């Protein structure tokens, strides 16, 4: 009898264990896939080749195109007219697929231009799965913690959290800590999306 109970517990636990350790591969984006964030920022896939996607970002008063690696969705380039310039800014490795609970990675970048350059470090950790509700709907999402700080020793930094949904193929939401490191207006969520088949 004890063996049957133990076996039953193990059988019922296996799906939970497997789901918790599930590896999330990079999504396949199609030309025309579109995500609207906060009601005023639109991202849309405008082209693709064998190794990259080109994604147009439209914000009030600004338009840019970023080039992503298909395998990881890391940001590789930003377009200047017809020229690819290496992307060296913040969140270059935000996605960094595949994702699985416990995975951690880091990156560095410099901002502030030639007159006052500042080096920053970014660290990402995949925390686990949550159910998230946004204006675009309710989805199962994998939560990432983001830590940001100046690269100098003992520099204070800030945290943020991102939620990625395999069903949406993009981030659902971003929430910044309220310590004063980030402006409160940085928080955002997905308001709508359209995926092409």
C-alpha positions in Angstrom: 0.0 0.0 0.0 2.8 2.4 0.9 4.5 1.7 -2.5 1.2 2.5 -4.3 0.8 5.8 -2.5 4.5 6.7 -3.1 4.2 5.8 -6.8 1.0 7.9 -7.1 2.7 10.9 -5.5 5.7 10.6 -7.9 3.4 10.2 -11.0 1.4 13.3 -10.0 4.6 15.3 -9.3 6.4 14.6 -12.6 4.4 17.0 -14.8 5.0 19.8 -12.2 8.7 19.0 -12.1 9.0 18.9 -15.9 7.0 22.1 -16.4 9.2 23.9 -13.8 12.3 22.9 -15.7 11.0 23.5 -19.2 13.4 25.1 -21.6 11.9 27.9 -23.7 13.4 28.2 -27.2 13.5 31.4 -29.2 10.1 32.0 -30.9 9.8 32.1 -34.7 8.8 35.6 -35.7 7.0 36.2 -39.0 7.0 39.3 -41.1 4.0 41.3 -39.9 4.1 40.2 -36.3 3.2 43.2 -34.2 3.2 44.2 -30.5 1.8 47.4 -29.0 3.2 48.5 -25.7 1.6 51.1 -23.5 -0.6 52.2 -26.3 2.0 54.4 -28.0 4.9 52.2 -28.9 4.6 49.7 -31.8 7.1 47.0 -32.7 6.7 45.1 -35.9 8.8 42.5 -37.8 9.5 44.1 -41.2 12.0 41.6 -42.7 13.9 38.4 -42.0 16.7 36.4 -43.5 18.4 33.0 -42.5 19.9 34.5 -39.3 18.2 37.7 -38.4 15.0 39.6 -38.0 14.5 43.4 -38.6 12.1 44.9 -36.1 10.7 48.5 -36.6 10.1 50.5 -33.4 7.6 53.3 -33.7 7.3 55.7 -30.7 5.9 59.2 -30.6 8.2 61.2 -32.8 10.8 58.5 -33.4 11.3 55.5 -35.6 14.2 53.0 -35.6 15.0 49.5 -36.8 16.8 46.9 -34.7 18.3 43.7 -36.0 17.9 40.6 -33.8 19.6 37.2 -34.0 17.1 34.5 -34.8 18.7 31.9 -32.5 18.8 34.1 -29.3 16.9 37.3 -30.1 19.9 39.2 -28.9 20.1 42.7 -30.4 22.9 42.8 -33.0 22.5 46.0 -34.9 20.6 49.3 -35.2 20.0 50.6 -38.7 21.3 54.0 -39.8 19.5 54.4 -43.1 20.9 51.3 -45.0 23.9 50.7 -42.7 24.0 48.3 -39.9 25.8 49.7 -36.8 26.6 47.3 -34.0 24.1 47.6 -31.2 25.9 48.5 -28.0 23.1 49.8 -25.8 21.0 48.7 -22.9 19.2 45.4 -23.0 21.4 44.0 -25.8 21.0 40.5 -24.4 17.5 40.9 -22.8 16.0 37.8 -24.4 19.2 35.5 -24.7 17.3 32.3 -25.6 16.9 29.6 -24.7 15.4 30.5 -21.3 15.1 28.1 -18.4 14.5 28.6 -14.7 17.8 29.4 -12.9 19.6 30.6 -16.0 21.7 33.8 -15.4 23.7 35.9 -17.8 25.4 39.3 -17.8 26.4 42.1 -20.2 28.1 45.5 -20.2 27.6 48.6 -22.2 28.6 52.3 -22.2 26.3 55.3 -22.4 26.7 59.0 -22.1 28.6 59.7 -25.3 32.2 60.8 -25.7 31.9 63.7 -23.3 30.7 61.7 -20.2 30.9 58.0 -20.8 29.6 55.7 -18.1 30.1 51.9 -18.1 27.1 49.8 -16.8 26.6 46.2 -16.0 23.4 44.2 -16.5 22.6 40.9 -15.0 19.5 38.8 -15.9 18.1 35.8 -14.0 15.2 33.6 -15.0 13.1 33.2 -11.9 10.1 31.0 -12.8 6.6 30.9 -14.3 3.6 33.1 -13.4 0.2 33.9 -14.7 0.1 37.5 -15.9 -2.9 39.7 -16.9 -2.4 42.7 -19.1 -4.6 44.7 -21.4 -3.7 42.3 -24.1 -5.1 39.3 -22.1 -4.1 36.7 -19.5 -1.1 34.5 -20.2 1.4 32.1 -18.7 4.8 33.9 -18.6 8.3 33.3 -17.5 9.7 36.0 -15.2 13.1 37.5 -15.5 14.9 39.7 -13.0 17.1 42.4 -14.4 19.8 44.2 -12.3 21.4 47.4 -13.6 24.3 49.3 -12.1 27.3 51.5 -13.0 30.3 49.3 -13.5 32.4 51.1 -10.8 33.0 49.1 -7.6 30.2 49.2 -5.0 27.9 51.2 -7.3 24.2 51.2 -6.3 21.9 50.0 -8.9 18.3 49.2 -9.6 16.1 46.1 -10.4 13.4 45.5 -12.9 11.3 42.4 -13.8 10.2 41.3 -17.3 7.6 38.7 -18.1 7.9 36.8 -21.4 5.1 34.8 -22.9 5.7 32.0 -25.5 2.1 32.5 -26.7 2.7 36.1 -27.4 6.3 35.6 -28.6 7.3 38.8 -26.7 7.4 40.5 -23.3 4.1 41.1 -21.6 5.2 43.5 -19.0 8.1 45.3 -17.4 8.0 46.6 -13.8 10.8 48.7 -12.3 11.6 48.7 -8.6 10.5 51.8 -6.7 13.7 52.6 -4.9 14.2 55.9 -6.8 16.9 54.5 -9.2 14.3 54.4 -12.1 11.7 57.0 -13.0 8.2 55.6 -12.2 7.2 56.1 -15.8 9.4 53.3 -17.0 6.8 50.6 -16.2 4.9 49.3 -19.2 2.7 46.4 -20.4 1.5 44.9 -23.6 -1.8 46.4 -24.8 -2.3 44.3 -28.0 -0.5 42.1 -30.4 -1.0 40.4 -33.8 0.8 37.3 -34.9 1.0 36.2 -38.5 0.7 32.5 -39.3 
